Amino acid sequence: MRKFIQLFTVAIIAFSASILSADIKPAVIYDMGGKFDKSFNESVYNGAQRFTKETGIKVMEFEVTNEAQREQGMRKMAQRGANVIVCVGFAQADACDKVAKEFPNTKFSIIDVGWLDNANMRQYVFKEHEGSFLVGALAAMASKTGKVGFVGGMDIPLIRKFACGYVQGAKAVNSKVEVYQNMTGTTPAAWNDPAKGSELAKSQFDRGADVVYAAAGGTGAGVYQAAADSGKLAIGVDSNQNYMHPGTMLTSMLKRVDLATYETFMDVKSGNFTSGVKVLGLAEDGVGWAFDEYNKPLITDVMKSTINGLSDKVKSGSIKVHDYMSDNNCPS
Amino acid sequence: MPESFQLIISLLDSTIRIATPLIFCAMAGIFSERSGIIDIGLEGKMLLSAFVAATATFLTGSPILGLFAAILASCGASFIHGFACITNRGDQVISGLAINILASGLTITLGIALFSRGGQTPPLASEQRFMPIEFPFLDEMSYVPVLGDLFVEVISGHNILVYLSVLAVFFTYYVIFKTRFGLRLRAVGEKPEAVDTAGISVIKLRYQSILIAGMLCGLAGAYLSIAHGAGFGREMSAGKGYIALAAMIFGKWNPIPTLFACLLFGFLEALGVRLEGVELMWIGEVPVQVMQALPYVLTVVLLAGFIGKARAPGAIGVPYSKEG
């Protein structure tokens, strides 16, 4: 009899647990940068935090520390009953695609990827060129020499897209502006080479540039440091990095991956999850530029109004910023 | 100042900054390999000490302590290498590779555990780093044409470790070629049996030389994270240890030619940074990949055709045992 009661309780507990799990069980797979990278991943984390705060639902997390763990991590989450998994970054595309096919009843959402095709997957693509356009205009306005720089991480079309938007923005406010472009490398190591980043930035400063925009992951830290050391201006990327070197960080190009994370979880919770590709640009507040107490002294009223004017024109469509990835070409 | 001259000055300035860790590592390699121990682990030791330097400096606030911690950590790795391949006569290449893999994984894991920043350490403030030193008489010198500019822009304005690296070259040269210890060290790398018959401990000599190598690698790592950079980033050594190894072979295990090899490789990288995307006369735009591969290609080509055979120390890679 006692055994029976025990078994019964266990069954009840198991049953109630299964009722709970019928509700939403969200999960995030952070990529190599780590949850607190002060950039891309942390922005996703902030989105997940906002969801937890508003709904009280905990988000399961996994931080990968090498490439092989991506797929394992996703599969583990799906096996543990997660019903929506956010894959962070284009590097997770293959793993996410594979696991999504294995678990057709689990919903997936991936950031920075727009080329996969799964009925249970939503893909977020950002119009980085529009955000880069704005910070490019800001750079050209802040530059005293009429020369600005760009430091990219790994040489891939996505980073060319940042560079191309930046050049167009700079040219929009000063048609004679010179833009120096450097890519850190051609392998993934280019995302984590701050020493090279600092050398690239210094070489651009030597050629006369006085504002430099880095879209280079961890390499960017070297670029910002070089700017702070030489008293030049730098522009951050992905999340708001203005606080890193107050006084020499002109602004940051914001990419609202937090919004994508939050929206995914909310849509699954309310049953409005849709698959397909979602494109977030200036009009959707998916990208933008950072203005806070750290860079307030650097931004004049004229700059601010010009940027807001340009932003409105991009939103309304009267300025079309060319997307490098649409034809792998940047009009000069 | 004409623009081309300005460009050359900035190129030389950058060459010195890039070459510094290479010089330290290459000197470390010379010490180790001259005594008969292959040191593939330069890269790992540099990475490990870069991490330890940044962490210790962040925790204590003192770059001097950070530097000592880095040297200690790097010597620790050297000791492991020594224990595996001197005491236990293991394969030196494998042990060196193991150190590289260990450093690559350990720094990231510890970094995440300590700071939760995906393997990075928190950025260091200026007073927590070795900052550039301005030489005296800069103003007076800047009136002297050409030489004055060279002095102001290229010679002055580096951090202390850059000047130390030059000293390290002379130190290496002096110790290896002008002291009794150096003579024995070279002998142990050529014919350890001879040294042993003379009643000198091969084991002890080899340990001593790899510990000196460890110290020099520690300086290289500290340069990366608390002097040139301001914090550790994952895999921040980015292959510099291997370039240093190439420079050492290029310099035929001799400190002075090796110094020039390091400067040449530094110069190539500095040039590559400046040539990227620039149209050259006759050639057109040079792809970045070409510039990145150049140090390795040069080493192979020059060794094969121009500077003659690079002769490694005779007993390199061979563990010593009395029984033969």
Chai-1 contact restraints between the chains, C-beta under 6 A:
chainA,res_idxA,chainB,res_idxB,connection_type,confidence,min_distance_angstrom,max_distance_angstrom,comment,restraint_id
A,G33,B,G118,contact,1.0,0.0,6.0,A-B,restraint_1
A,G34,B,I112,contact,1.0,0.0,6.0,A-B,restraint_2
A,G34,B,R117,contact,1.0,0.0,6.0,A-B,restraint_3
A,G34,B,G118,contact,1.0,0.0,6.0,A-B,restraint_4
A,F36,B,S116,contact,1.0,0.0,6.0,A-B,restraint_5
A,F36,B,R117,contact,1.0,0.0,6.0,A-B,restraint_6
A,D37,B,G118,contact,1.0,0.0,6.0,A-B,restraint_7
A,T65,B,I108,contact,1.0,0.0,6.0,A-B,restraint_8
A,Q181,B,G277,contact,1.0,0.0,6.0,A-B,restraint_9
A,N182,B,E276,contact,1.0,0.0,6.0,A-B,restraint_10
A,T186,B,Q289,contact,1.0,0.0,6.0,A-B,restraint_11
A,A189,B,A238,contact,1.0,0.0,6.0,A-B,restraint_12
A,N192,B,G233,contact,1.0,0.0,6.0,A-B,restraint_13
A,N192,B,R234,contact,1.0,0.0,6.0,A-B,restraint_14
A,N192,B,E235,contact,1.0,0.0,6.0,A-B,restraint_15
A,D193,B,A238,contact,1.0,0.0,6.0,A-B,restraint_16
A,P194,B,G229,contact,1.0,0.0,6.0,A-B,restraint_17
A,P194,B,G233,contact,1.0,0.0,6.0,A-B,restraint_18
A,A195,B,H228,contact,1.0,0.0,6.0,A-B,restraint_19
A,A195,B,G229,contact,1.0,0.0,6.0,A-B,restraint_20
A,E199,B,V273,contact,1.0,0.0,6.0,A-B,restraint_21
A,L200,B,V273,contact,1.0,0.0,6.0,A-B,restraint_22
A,S203,B,V273,contact,1.0,0.0,6.0,A-B,restraint_23
A,S203,B,R274,contact,1.0,0.0,6.0,A-B,restraint_24
A,D206,B,S10,contact,1.0,0.0,6.0,A-B,restraint_25
A,G218,B,G233,contact,1.0,0.0,6.0,A-B,restraint_26
A,Q225,B,A230,contact,1.0,0.0,6.0,A-B,restraint_27
